[in-house]
Amino acid sequence: MSLPPLAQPQYSQGEPLLRLEGVSKKFGTLVANCDVDLSIHPSEIVAVLGENGAGKSTLMKMIFGVMQPSAGSIYWRGQRVQISSPAQARQLGIGMVFQHFTLFETITVAENVALSMPGTPQELAGKIREASQKFGLAVEPHAPVYSLSVGERQRVELLRCLLQDPSLLILDEPTSVLPPTAIESLFQTLRGLQERGIAILYISHKLEEIRALCQRATILRHGRVTGTVVPKDETAHRLAELMIGREIPRSSHPKATPGEVVLKVSGLSVQEADPLAVGLKNVSFDLREGEILGIAGVSGNGQRTLARALSGEDTLPPSGQGSIEMLGRPVGHLGAAERRALRLAFVPEERMGRGAAPTMALRENALLTAHGEGMVRRGMIQREKQEAFTLKCIADMDVRSSGPAAPASTLSGGNLQKFIVGREMMLRPRVFVVSQPTWGIDVGAAALVRQKLVDMRGQGSGIIVISEELEELFEVADRIAVMFDGRLSPSRSTALTTPEIIGQMMIGLFDAGLDTAREAAQ
Ligand SMILES: Nc1ncnc2c1ncn2[C@@H]1O[C@H](COP(=O)(O)OP(=O)(O)OP(=O)(O)O)[C@@H](O)[C@H]1O
């Protein structure tokens, strides 16, 4: 399909703060970036857009000195520079907040800041308070990091960067882990920074956010720049097309025909060891085969505990904590491997470490959970089966990688996510529990994942989708329940409720919109 020509962006006047000219990066034969030109001026927020594996993170890592370009030049305030390390990038005035938090959990905010700046935690506490006021980022310097919500942790990461007084800030998917309420406050902060003259390079897959925040967007496809646009002049749909070079597939969602109960949770209460973490309080629900139950809620309200209890990563003590039954038999005491043997599949929230072993090849990562698919016979690995499974997963999910031998850590974030979700889907589970199925995935791939979930439900799987994205839940789920403070609301039929009502339930108003729902059902 040929796309109409791109709109001409309005360039700011004057010398760019940063300019890349013909920058390329190769990993062996793989070309991650090819001949990239990009510039940003003071006070500009520029988005870098592209599908998974398009080369966005690699480009940012070169600007931040984590990696060196294979070719091309970087100019900073008009001078050609070689940025050989993050320390040098910081000296120039470049700060970066990574997609995954880099804070140590067991120490305080000030102690974390002291690891990357001169000064004792005591001395830095004052500076942190001052900066926290100045930038409108509420942070308590002496709070231990483990006690902070994701939104607070991100504020700390951002504040730590700002304490170094950067002129350019790089943010890699800053909103992917944030609840909707924290996103608006982040945007206010970023607009404030912009007014102070700070330039921001902003990577995100959320096109509406880019339209709301960014003055320009540079689009990458297969490592090359395919255009620079003014995002607010484009629809989110058109931005997506420019990014993936074709129309986004529309999903079909036939009516569900739920069968027998495959998972029954009754009166489940779990106390977390950490007194500040939210456990589970008397959670009960049923899941039937051939249906998708969405679990909405702002993160930190017990979703992690629920996911671990359902997967068997945490087993239940024998008495007094409620029960979990799968296919009519109690499974609460069974570990993850035993539940998997009963055909439960599971995608955890933490991809690296829990979902995949970073240093292991994709084919070894396939073996981790799919060994029951005929890949091991009499203790011997059946290499052909393992290879065929891995190749099918790569093809089905359009995983961009150098092949089954690629270590998981070399995949782009979104491509690894697609691989893990695909691997679990290929197990044809009776019960499938998936946390944040499309985290970090581009719009085209997200449509593919959602369609596959709906297809699995058509083939009889009972599916639980734990997600913070209401739009996603409204697209795939047949029923939605909400977690708040460790409690789970009764579920609502998706067809009979609205995102506004679910939004109210997310702040604990479990009875919201009940009358409307009853009326609609009559
Ligand atoms: N250390 C590495 N070794 C080999 N290949 C790599 C390495 N780092 C990145 N790549 C490859 O470079 C390409 C670009 O990856 P990059 O992480 O920059 O993509 P991205 O646009 O940020 O994707 P996503 O949206 O999924 O985060 C991918 O094909 C990836 O597999």
The ligand as a MOL file (V3000), in Angstrom:
LIG
                    3D

  0  0  0     0  0            999 V3000
M  V30 BEGIN CTAB
M  V30 COUNTS 31 33 0 0 0
M  V30 BEGIN ATOM
M  V30 1 N 23.1700 -5.9620 21.9960 0
M  V30 2 C 22.5440 -6.3480 20.8750 0
M  V30 3 N 23.0010 -7.3930 20.1380 0
M  V30 4 C 22.3750 -7.7860 19.0070 0
M  V30 5 N 21.2640 -7.1900 18.5080 0
M  V30 6 C 20.7740 -6.1550 19.1870 0
M  V30 7 C 21.3710 -5.6820 20.4030 0
M  V30 8 N 20.6390 -4.6190 20.8490 0
M  V30 9 C 19.6380 -4.4510 19.9610 0
M  V30 10 N 19.7170 -5.3720 18.9660 0
M  V30 11 C 18.8220 -5.4850 17.8030 0
M  V30 12 O 18.6900 -4.1990 17.2130 0
M  V30 13 C 17.3670 -4.0210 16.7100 0
M  V30 14 C 16.7880 -2.7210 17.2600 0
M  V30 15 O 16.5200 -2.8820 18.6440 0
M  V30 16 P 15.9890 -1.6950 19.5810 0
M  V30 17 O 15.9890 -2.2190 20.9790 0
M  V30 18 O 16.7620 -0.4810 19.2830 0
M  V30 19 O 14.5020 -1.5410 19.0440 0
M  V30 20 P 13.3160 -0.6060 19.5880 0
M  V30 21 O 12.8610 0.2090 18.4260 0
M  V30 22 O 13.7790 0.1180 20.7840 0
M  V30 23 O 12.2170 -1.6890 19.9230 0
M  V30 24 P 11.0750 -1.7940 21.1230 0
M  V30 25 O 9.9690 -0.8860 20.7250 0
M  V30 26 O 10.6520 -3.2290 21.0490 0
M  V30 27 O 11.7610 -1.4430 22.4250 0
M  V30 28 C 16.5680 -5.2430 17.1110 0
M  V30 29 O 16.5010 -6.1100 15.9920 0
M  V30 30 C 17.4000 -5.8720 18.2160 0
M  V30 31 O 17.2280 -7.2740 18.2390 0
M  V30 END ATOM
M  V30 BEGIN BOND
M  V30 1 1 1 2
M  V30 2 1 2 3
M  V30 3 2 2 7
M  V30 4 2 3 4
M  V30 5 1 4 5
M  V30 6 2 5 6
M  V30 7 1 6 7
M  V30 8 1 6 10
M  V30 9 1 7 8
M  V30 10 2 8 9
M  V30 11 1 9 10
M  V30 12 1 10 11
M  V30 13 1 11 12
M  V30 14 1 11 30
M  V30 15 1 12 13
M  V30 16 1 13 14
M  V30 17 1 13 28
M  V30 18 1 14 15
M  V30 19 1 15 16
M  V30 20 2 16 17
M  V30 21 1 16 18
M  V30 22 1 16 19
M  V30 23 1 19 20
M  V30 24 2 20 21
M  V30 25 1 20 22
M  V30 26 1 20 23
M  V30 27 1 23 24
M  V30 28 2 24 25
M  V30 29 1 24 26
M  V30 30 1 24 27
M  V30 31 1 28 29
M  V30 32 1 28 30
M  V30 33 1 30 31
M  V30 END BOND
M  V30 END CTAB
M  END
